[in-house]
Amino acid sequence: MPKILRILNRLIVGGPVLNATYLTKYLSPEFDTLLVVGEKEVHEKSADYLAGQLGINYVTIPEMGRSISPMKDVQAYNKLKKLIRDFKPDIVHTHAAKPGALGRLAASACGVPAIVHTYHGHVFHSYFNKVKSGFYINLERYLASKSSAIVAISEAQKKELSQEFRIAPEHKFRIIPLGLDLDKFQRDMPEKRRSFRAEFGLDDEVVAIGIIGRLVPVKNHPLFLKAIQHVLQQSSRKIKAFIIGDGETRADLEAEASRLGIPFSVQDSDTHPHPLVFTSWRSDVDTITAGLDIIALTSFNEGTPVSLIEAQAAGKPIVSTRVGGIGDIVLEGETALLAALDDEETFCRHLLKLVEDEALRVRLGSNSSPYVLQRFSYQRLMRDMSELYYELLQKKITADVVLR
């Protein structure tokens, strides 16, 4: 049985964790996988519960944090090398930036037969200044030379990485979209909808709009607030907006909502009479999605946002910025309305149109579920990744025979 050492930056709520934990769980017993994770930051929501639900044991390297810390990074690198020597994996598969750097370097130093890295997103724009972004691009080019294969989760991401940023030649990339457990976004949806709307006192005629994800600068939540302000000013329909998630920009977003004249309540409020609610972290995303009527995304940069796949599985219409791999996971005009990143006016107009036009919401939502259930199931992910692993191992065997 081939052994895989899977390295993830931190066990927090989000797409990379779902991808890594599903691969760890559902590739067994075909592959023997050891999952290694770093330490989450204080403001991040732990996904320990997900590992527990899936029955996954994992190893934590506390020094493998998100931020650069030369002393801790060296300690994490040395611990990874020891793990590799003890576990003797046939494949090291890293997910996200920090594990991708430390894990690939350690795997290369230890002579691991196959080294794979998955880009769930990247930091080459919308995160840092030009000099710092250039440093990371050059570092990733070097790390790509240590990789047997690089996984992009969308065609757009592959094109961006291989052509725009020239991280590696195209032949080194494999496109393997995310695979998720979408069944819960099909089960008991009317009951879940009633539960969510009762919790927040929503009448049937209230149009509920939500944005789901970490509250960090790259997610561009101020655009969501501008769009909500626009709808409140332009529409006579009753709406309730929800910011689901938490993070470093929470206080700034509350201040921005106040500046825009949008009254809000928070997760600990006894009642929620205002048009905006900050819910903080929630683990019942299927219930939340059932209760919403429109799901939004405003990011500057995205790989494959899980919230939009889940939204479509639940039959919900989407309004989003047109960035990263979003065009590969929605059907523009059929399941989602998209706006260019620099076109805030169109984004606001799209949200207003969805609020005002119930028939449009129903049409976009009815197209969504069949589209994503076929393309983003975890069963398809297992098949795709298994094929890649066996391909790489066979290449290694063939190369060794030639060398003899």
C-alpha positions in Angstrom: 0.0 0.0 0.0 1.5 3.4 -1.0 2.2 5.8 1.8 1.3 9.5 1.6 2.5 12.3 4.0 -0.1 15.1 3.5 1.0 18.5 4.9 -1.6 21.3 5.5 -0.9 24.7 7.0 -3.5 24.7 9.7 -6.8 22.9 10.6 -9.2 25.8 10.1 -12.6 26.2 8.4 -12.2 26.5 4.7 -11.7 24.8 1.3 -8.1 23.5 1.8 -9.0 21.7 5.0 -12.0 20.0 3.4 -9.8 19.0 0.4 -7.0 17.6 2.6 -9.3 15.8 5.2 -11.5 14.2 2.5 -8.4 12.9 0.7 -7.0 11.6 3.9 -10.3 9.8 4.8 -11.6 8.5 1.5 -8.3 7.4 -0.2 -8.0 4.8 2.6 -7.5 1.9 2.5 -6.0 2.3 -1.0 -3.4 4.6 0.4 -2.0 4.9 3.9 -2.1 8.6 4.7 -0.5 10.6 7.6 -1.9 14.1 7.9 0.4 16.8 9.3 -0.9 20.3 10.2 0.5 23.5 11.6 -0.8 25.9 14.3 -3.8 28.1 13.6 -3.8 31.8 14.5 -5.9 33.2 17.4 -8.6 34.7 15.2 -9.1 31.6 13.1 -11.9 29.1 13.6 -10.6 25.6 14.4 -11.8 22.7 12.2 -10.9 20.0 14.7 -14.6 19.0 14.7 -14.3 18.0 11.0 -11.3 15.7 11.7 -13.3 14.2 14.5 -16.3 13.6 12.3 -14.2 11.9 9.7 -12.3 9.9 12.3 -8.9 11.3 11.3 -5.9 11.3 13.5 -3.2 13.9 12.7 0.1 15.2 13.8 0.6 18.9 14.7 3.8 20.8 14.2 3.1 24.0 16.3 6.1 25.8 14.7 4.6 25.6 11.2 2.6 28.8 11.5 1.2 31.0 8.8 3.6 33.9 9.3 7.3 33.8 8.4 9.5 33.2 11.5 13.0 32.0 10.6 13.6 30.2 13.9 10.2 28.4 13.9 10.4 27.7 10.2 13.7 25.9 10.7 12.3 23.9 13.6 9.3 22.9 11.5 11.5 21.9 8.6 13.6 19.7 10.8 10.5 18.1 12.3 9.1 17.4 8.8 12.4 15.7 7.8 12.2 13.5 10.9 8.6 12.6 10.1 9.6 11.7 6.5 12.4 9.5 7.7 10.2 7.7 10.2 7.1 7.3 8.0 9.0 6.7 4.7 6.2 8.0 2.4 6.1 7.2 -1.3 4.5 10.6 -1.9 4.6 13.9 0.0 1.6 16.1 -0.9 1.5 19.7 0.4 -1.4 22.1 0.5 -1.1 25.9 0.6 2.0 28.2 0.8 3.9 27.5 4.0 3.6 23.7 4.0 4.3 23.9 0.3 7.6 25.5 1.0 8.8 23.6 4.0 7.2 20.3 3.0 8.7 20.3 -0.6 12.1 21.3 0.7 12.1 18.5 3.3 10.8 15.9 0.9 13.4 16.8 -1.7 16.2 16.7 0.9 15.0 13.2 2.0 14.7 11.8 -1.5 10.9 11.2 -1.5 9.9 9.4 -4.7 7.1 11.8 -5.6 6.3 15.3 -4.5 3.0 17.0 -5.2 1.7 20.5 -4.3 -1.8 21.8 -4.5 -2.5 25.5 -5.0 -5.8 26.4 -3.3 -5.1 30.0 -4.0 -2.0 32.1 -4.2 -0.5 35.3 -2.8 1.0 36.7 -6.0 -1.4 39.6 -6.1 -3.8 41.4 -3.8 -1.8 40.5 -0.7 1.6 42.2 -0.7 3.5 45.0 -2.4 5.3 44.4 -5.7 8.7 43.6 -4.2 7.3 41.1 -1.7 5.1 39.5 -4.3 8.1 39.1 -6.6 10.0 37.3 -3.9 7.2 34.8 -3.4 6.9 34.2 -7.2 10.6 33.5 -7.5 10.4 31.2 -4.4 7.5 29.3 -5.9 9.4 28.8 -9.2 12.2 27.3 -7.3 9.9 25.0 -5.3 8.1 24.0 -8.5 11.5 22.6 -9.7 11.4 20.3 -6.7 7.8 19.1 -7.5 6.8 16.0 -9.4 3.4 17.5 -10.2 1.5 20.6 -9.3 -2.3 20.5 -8.8 -4.4 23.5 -9.9 -8.0 23.4 -8.8 -9.3 25.2 -11.9 -8.4 25.8 -15.5 -8.2 29.6 -14.8 -5.8 29.0 -11.9 -3.6 26.8 -14.1 -3.5 29.4 -16.8 -2.6 32.1 -14.3 0.1 30.1 -12.6 1.7 28.7 -15.8 1.3 31.6 -18.2 1.0 34.8 -16.2 3.3 34.1 -13.3 5.4 31.3 -15.0 5.6 29.2 -11.9 6.3 26.1 -13.9 5.7 24.8 -17.4 2.2 23.7 -18.3 3.1 20.0 -18.5 3.9 19.9 -14.8 0.3 21.0 -13.9 -2.7 18.8 -13.4 -6.2 20.3 -13.0 -8.1 18.5 -10.2 -11.1 20.5 -9.0 -12.2 20.4 -5.4 -14.4 17.5 -4.3 -16.9 18.0 -1.5 -19.5 16.2 0.5 -22.5 18.0 -1.0 -25.2 15.6 0.2 -26.0 17.7 3.3 -26.9 20.6 1.0 -29.7 18.5 -0.5 -31.1 16.9 2.7 -34.0 18.4 4.8 -33.6 21.8 3.3 -37.1 23.1 4.0 -36.7 22.2 7.7 -33.2 23.8 7.8 -34.6 27.0 6.2 -37.3 27.3 8.8 -34.8 26.8 11.6 -32.4 29.5 10.3 -35.1 32.0 9.6 -36.8 31.4 12.9 -33.5 32.0 14.7 -33.2 35.5 13.2 -36.9 36.3 13.0 -37.2 36.4 9.2 -40.7 36.5 7.7 -41.2 34.8 4.3 -41.1 38.0 2.4 -37.6 39.0 3.8 -34.8 38.5 1.2 -31.8 37.1 3.1 -28.4 37.8 1.6 -25.2 36.2 3.0 -21.5 36.2 2.5 -19.5 33.3 4.0 -15.8 33.2 4.8 -12.9 34.6 6.8 -12.9 38.3 7.5 -9.6 39.2 6.0 -8.6 42.0 3.6 -8.4 39.8 0.4 -12.1 38.9 0.9 -13.1 42.6 0.2 -16.1 42.7 2.5 -16.4 46.5 2.2 -17.8 45.9 -1.3 -20.5 43.7 0.3 -21.4 46.5 2.7 -21.5 49.1 -0.2 -23.9 46.8 -2.1 -26.1 46.3 0.9 -26.3 50.1 1.4 -27.2 50.4 -2.3 -30.0 47.9 -2.0 -31.3 49.5 1.2 -31.4 52.9 -0.6 -32.9 51.7 -3.9 -35.3 48.9 -3.0 -38.6 48.7 -1.2 -38.1 45.0 -0.5 -37.3 43.9 3.0 -33.8 42.5 3.3 -31.5 41.0 5.9 -27.8 40.7 5.3 -25.5 38.3 7.0 -21.7 38.3 7.3 -20.9 34.8 8.3 -17.4 34.3 9.6 -14.8 36.2 11.6 -11.2 37.4 11.5 -8.8 40.3 11.6 -11.0 42.8 9.8 -14.1 42.3 12.0 -13.7 45.6 13.9 -13.0 47.6 10.7 -16.1 46.1 9.0 -18.3 47.0 12.0 -16.9 50.6 11.8 -17.5 50.7 8.0 -21.1 49.5 8.5 -21.7 52.3 11.0 -20.1 54.8 8.6 -22.4 53.7 5.8 -25.4 54.0 8.1 -26.2 50.3 8.2 -27.4 49.3 11.7 -26.3 45.8 12.7 -26.6 43.2 15.4 -24.0 40.6 16.5 -24.1 36.9 17.3 -24.7 37.5 21.0 -27.6 39.9 20.5 -30.9 38.8 22.0 -32.8 40.0 18.9 -31.9 41.0 15.4 -34.0 43.9 14.3 -31.4 45.5 12.1 -30.7 44.9 8.4 -27.2 43.5 9.0 -26.0 40.6 11.3 -22.5 39.6 12.1 -22.8 36.0 13.0 -19.2 35.2 13.7 -18.2 31.6 13.0 -20.8 29.0 12.4 -20.4 25.3 11.6 -23.9 24.7 10.4 -23.2 26.0 6.9 -25.9 23.8 5.3 -28.6 25.3 7.6 -27.3 28.8 6.9 -27.3 28.2 3.2 -30.8 26.8 3.3 -32.0 30.0 5.0 -30.5 32.4 2.6 -32.0 33.6 -0.7 -28.8 35.0 -2.2 -25.1 34.2 -1.6 -22.4 36.8 -2.4 -18.7 36.8 -2.8 -16.6 40.0 -3.2 -13.0 38.7 -3.1 -10.0 40.4 -4.8 -8.4 36.9 -5.4 -9.8 33.4 -5.2 -8.9 29.8 -6.1 -12.1 27.8 -5.9 -14.4 29.2 -3.2 -16.2 26.4 -1.4 -19.0 28.7 -0.4 -20.1 29.1 -4.0 -20.0 25.4 -4.7 -22.1 24.8 -1.6 -24.4 27.6 -2.6 -25.1 26.0 -5.9 -25.6 22.6 -4.4 -28.3 24.1 -2.3 -29.9 25.8 -5.3 -29.1 29.3 -4.4 -28.3 32.2 -6.8 -24.9 33.9 -6.6 -23.6 37.4 -7.1 -19.8 37.6 -7.2 -16.7 39.3 -8.4 -15.2 37.7 -11.5 -11.8 36.7 -10.1 -9.5 33.6 -10.0 -11.3 30.3 -10.6 -14.8 31.6 -10.0 -15.6 31.5 -13.7 -14.8 27.7 -13.7 -17.2 26.8 -10.9 -20.3 28.9 -11.9 -22.2 29.4 -15.1 -22.3 33.1 -15.7 -25.8 34.3 -16.3 -27.1 30.8 -15.6 -26.2 30.2 -11.9 -24.5 33.5 -11.0 -24.2 37.1 -11.9 -20.6 38.3 -12.0 -19.0 41.7 -12.0 -15.4 42.8 -12.9 -13.3 43.4 -9.8 -13.0 47.2 -10.6 -16.8 47.5 -11.4 -18.5 48.1 -8.1 -21.4 49.7 -9.8 -22.3 46.5 -11.7 -21.9 44.4 -8.6 -24.3 46.6 -6.7 -26.7 46.6 -9.6 -26.6 42.8 -9.8 -27.4 42.4 -6.1 -30.3 44.8 -6.4 -31.6 42.9 -9.5 -31.6 39.6 -7.6 -33.3 41.2 -4.6 -36.0 42.7 -6.8 -36.5 39.8 -9.3 -37.8 36.6 -7.6 -38.2 34.8 -10.9 -34.5 35.4 -11.7 -33.5 34.0 -8.3 -35.5 30.9 -8.9 -34.1 30.4 -12.4 -30.5 30.8 -11.3 -31.0 28.6 -8.3 -32.8 25.8 -10.3 -29.8 25.6 -12.7 -27.2 25.3 -9.9 -27.6 22.0 -8.2 -27.3 19.6 -11.2 -24.2 21.5 -12.4 -22.1 21.3 -9.2 -23.2 17.8 -8.1 -21.8 16.3 -11.2 -18.5 18.2 -11.1 -17.5 18.6 -7.4 -18.4 15.4 -5.6 -15.7 14.0 -3.3 -16.0 10.6 -5.2 -14.7 12.3 -8.3 -11.9 13.9 -6.4 -10.7 10.5 -5.1 -10.6 9.0 -8.6 -8.7 12.0 -10.0 -6.1 12.1 -7.2 -5.6 8.3 -7.2 -4.9 8.4 -10.9 -2.3 11.1 -10.5 -0.6 9.3 -7.6 -0.3 6.0 -9.5 1.0 7.9 -12.6 3.8 9.6 -10.6 4.8 6.3 -8.8 4.9 4.5 -12.1 7.1 7.2 -13.6 9.5 6.8 -10.7 9.6 3.0 -11.1 10.2 3.4 -14.9 13.0 6.0 -14.3 14.7 3.7 -11.7 14.7 0.8 -14.2 16.2 3.0 -16.9 18.9 4.2 -14.6 19.9 0.6 -13.8 
